[in-house]
């Protein structure tokens, strides 16, 4: 057809096309299995991250406890050394 004939035909009113009798087929991804799978994978990953953070916190607590015990041991050792320095002359002076 020529462009002129197309123009003449478009000017005429035509009936709209008939609607389909049935619904079109649904897409394969229209169910929620993909979303559900993604949620479960995120939940598993979040669980692993939570566990890693808890392990990190526990290891820092253990490290801090070791550091505190080391400092207390050094202070205690220093105090025992000073007390011992005072006791030795006292004990030697009061020998039976």
Backbone bond lengths (Angstrom), bond angles and torsions (degrees), N, CA, C in turn:
res aa  C-N    CA-C-N  psi(-1)  N-CA   C-N-CA  omega(-1)  CA-C   N-CA-C  phi
1 X - - - 1.437 - - 1.519 109.46 -
2 X 1.308 112.08 152.60 1.458 118.05 178.95 1.513 108.60 -89.32
3 X 1.321 117.21 161.19 1.464 119.67 179.48 1.530 112.32 -59.59
4 X 1.347 116.09 -31.42 1.470 119.54 -179.74 1.521 110.38 -67.20
5 X 1.328 117.53 -42.77 1.464 121.74 179.78 1.536 109.94 -65.40
6 X 1.330 116.55 -37.64 1.475 120.21 177.31 1.516 110.60 -62.06
7 X 1.334 116.19 -40.65 1.457 120.60 179.65 1.519 111.03 -64.10
8 X 1.323 116.32 -41.64 1.461 120.24 -179.18 1.522 110.53 -66.91
9 X 1.303 117.35 -39.68 1.472 120.68 -179.55 1.528 110.86 -69.47
10 X 1.336 118.19 -37.17 1.451 120.20 -178.27 1.521 111.00 -68.47
11 X 1.279 117.94 -24.19 1.453 121.43 178.73 1.522 112.13 -72.77
12 X 1.304 118.26 -24.14 1.463 121.81 -179.78 1.527 109.54 -79.28
13 X 1.319 115.21 144.22 1.469 119.36 177.62 1.503 109.58 -81.74
14 X 1.303 115.63 136.73 1.463 120.92 177.50 1.517 107.94 -126.53
15 X 1.300 116.17 158.97 1.469 121.17 178.75 1.522 108.74 -75.95
16 X 1.338 116.92 145.76 1.471 118.56 177.89 1.517 110.10 -66.30
17 X 1.322 116.15 155.35 1.466 117.83 179.79 1.522 110.41 -66.34
18 X 1.311 115.51 153.19 1.459 121.64 -179.06 1.531 109.70 -69.57
19 X 1.335 116.30 137.84 1.463 121.50 179.06 1.520 109.84 -72.23
20 X 1.311 117.99 149.83 1.471 119.45 179.50 1.528 110.55 -67.24
21 X 1.306 115.59 151.73 1.459 122.09 -178.37 1.530 112.87 -77.37
22 X 1.317 117.00 -29.97 1.470 120.61 -178.09 1.528 109.28 -121.12
23 X 1.321 114.92 164.73 1.456 119.91 176.68 1.523 110.24 -73.41
24 X 1.297 116.87 149.27 1.470 118.25 177.21 1.527 109.88 -67.41
25 X 1.322 116.18 155.46 1.468 118.35 -179.53 1.529 110.03 -63.95
26 X 1.330 114.96 145.73 1.466 119.29 -179.27 1.522 109.55 -78.64
27 X 1.317 115.29 156.60 1.449 120.30 178.10 1.528 109.27 -74.84
28 X 1.319 117.73 153.48 1.468 119.45 -178.50 1.523 113.16 -63.15
29 X 1.315 118.92 -24.69 1.454 120.83 -177.58 1.513 113.32 -93.33
30 X 1.315 118.27 15.17 1.462 119.31 -176.73 1.526 113.02 -78.13
31 X 1.333 118.18 -15.05 1.457 118.32 175.88 1.533 109.28 -82.50
32 X 1.292 116.85 176.52 1.456 121.33 -173.05 1.518 113.51 -97.91
33 X 1.315 118.04 11.55 1.467 119.53 -176.27 1.529 111.47 -65.50
34 X 1.329 117.73 -38.57 1.465 119.48 179.11 1.523 110.52 -64.99
35 X 1.333 116.68 -44.99 1.465 120.74 179.26 1.520 110.22 -62.93
36 X 1.315 116.45 -43.39 1.460 120.95 179.90 1.528 110.72 -63.01
37 X 1.324 116.30 -41.95 1.452 120.01 178.35 1.530 110.44 -63.01
38 X 1.324 117.34 -42.65 1.473 120.74 179.39 1.525 111.01 -63.48
39 X 1.334 117.15 -40.09 1.465 120.70 179.67 1.525 110.41 -64.70
40 X 1.322 117.30 -43.49 1.461 120.02 179.80 1.526 111.66 -65.75
41 X 1.331 116.91 -37.99 1.463 119.19 177.67 1.526 110.79 -66.37
42 X 1.334 116.72 -39.76 1.468 119.57 177.07 1.518 110.52 -65.40
43 X 1.328 117.59 -37.37 1.458 120.85 179.09 1.529 110.16 -64.70
44 X 1.317 117.23 -41.57 1.458 120.46 177.97 1.521 111.90 -64.24
45 X 1.326 115.61 -42.59 1.466 119.87 178.56 1.516 110.82 -64.77
46 X 1.319 116.80 -41.23 1.455 120.83 178.83 1.527 110.58 -64.06
47 X 1.323 116.76 -38.39 1.460 120.18 176.56 1.520 112.00 -62.29
48 X 1.334 115.74 -40.99 1.469 119.31 178.16 1.526 110.74 -65.55
49 X 1.327 116.36 -40.85 1.465 119.49 178.87 1.527 111.06 -65.04
50 X 1.323 116.69 -41.46 1.462 120.51 178.57 1.524 110.28 -61.39
51 X 1.314 116.70 -43.46 1.466 121.00 179.18 1.521 110.82 -63.82
52 X 1.327 116.64 -40.05 1.466 119.81 179.57 1.528 111.03 -64.61
53 X 1.325 116.51 -40.16 1.465 119.95 179.22 1.522 110.05 -66.63
54 X 1.336 117.31 -40.61 1.465 120.09 178.22 1.525 110.69 -63.92
55 X 1.329 117.35 -41.85 1.469 120.03 178.13 1.520 110.80 -63.63
56 X 1.323 116.32 -40.06 1.455 119.95 179.07 1.526 110.56 -64.10
57 X 1.334 116.42 -41.87 1.464 120.78 179.19 1.519 110.32 -63.98
58 X 1.318 117.23 -44.65 1.469 120.80 -179.87 1.524 110.00 -63.36
59 X 1.318 117.19 -42.18 1.467 118.81 -178.75 1.522 110.63 -65.89
60 X 1.336 117.58 -35.64 1.467 119.67 176.88 1.521 110.86 -68.27
61 X 1.330 117.52 -36.63 1.463 120.82 178.14 1.522 109.50 -65.20
62 X 1.312 117.02 -42.87 1.467 120.70 179.15 1.526 109.79 -64.94
63 X 1.320 117.47 -41.67 1.462 121.27 177.79 1.527 110.64 -62.80
64 X 1.338 116.23 -43.03 1.467 120.31 179.25 1.527 110.33 -64.98
65 X 1.334 117.23 -40.75 1.463 120.16 179.14 1.534 109.96 -64.12
66 X 1.317 117.54 -40.10 1.462 120.47 177.30 1.521 111.60 -63.71
67 X 1.331 116.26 -40.23 1.470 119.72 178.96 1.524 110.67 -65.73
68 X 1.336 117.15 -42.23 1.468 120.84 179.56 1.523 110.05 -64.43
69 X 1.323 117.38 -44.21 1.464 120.08 178.89 1.530 111.34 -63.36
70 X 1.307 117.79 -37.05 1.463 120.81 177.86 1.524 110.67 -64.20
71 X 1.327 116.22 -46.09 1.469 119.77 179.50 1.520 110.35 -63.32
72 X 1.338 116.90 -45.20 1.467 119.84 178.70 1.525 111.19 -63.19
73 X 1.317 117.96 -36.69 1.469 121.48 177.40 1.516 111.67 -64.57
74 X 1.329 115.68 -41.46 1.475 118.99 178.91 1.528 110.36 -65.46
75 X 1.328 117.14 -44.57 1.473 120.40 178.98 1.532 110.62 -63.99
76 X 1.343 115.96 -43.10 1.467 119.63 178.33 1.518 112.02 -62.92
77 X 1.321 116.25 -41.78 1.462 119.67 177.79 1.519 111.91 -63.46
78 X 1.312 116.85 -40.51 1.462 120.75 177.87 1.532 110.94 -63.41
79 X 1.364 116.89 -43.32 1.469 120.79 178.52 1.527 111.50 -63.77
80 X 1.319 116.67 -42.70 1.474 119.59 178.99 1.522 110.31 -63.97
81 X 1.337 116.09 -39.22 1.470 119.65 177.14 1.519 111.79 -62.07
82 X 1.320 118.55 -43.80 1.469 122.05 179.15 1.526 110.95 -65.91
83 X 1.325 117.42 -41.99 1.469 120.46 178.35 1.526 109.58 -63.79
84 X 1.308 117.34 -41.07 1.457 121.64 179.94 1.533 110.47 -64.06
85 X 1.336 116.34 -39.79 1.471 119.39 177.46 1.534 111.22 -61.26
86 X 1.328 117.32 -33.69 1.463 120.55 178.51 1.525 112.00 -78.29
87 X 1.315 117.40 -33.06 1.461 120.78 -176.79 1.531 112.73 -76.69
88 X 1.321 118.30 -35.39 1.474 120.31 -176.57 1.532 110.96 -59.24
89 X 1.336 120.28 -49.76 1.469 117.72 178.47 1.528 111.74 -63.90
90 X 1.311 118.10 -36.27 1.468 121.07 179.65 1.524 109.51 -65.20
91 X 1.318 117.00 -44.86 1.468 120.58 -179.78 1.543 110.98 -66.44
92 X 1.317 117.09 -38.36 1.480 119.77 -179.43 1.524 110.60 -70.04
93 X 1.335 117.54 -32.02 1.453 120.75 179.03 1.509 111.78 -72.74
94 X 1.289 118.93 -29.76 1.454 122.98 -176.62 1.528 111.12 -107.39
95 X 1.314 118.77 35.07 1.469 121.64 177.86 1.516 108.76 -69.81
96 X 1.282 117.39 140.71 1.472 119.70 177.83 1.501 114.48 -75.26
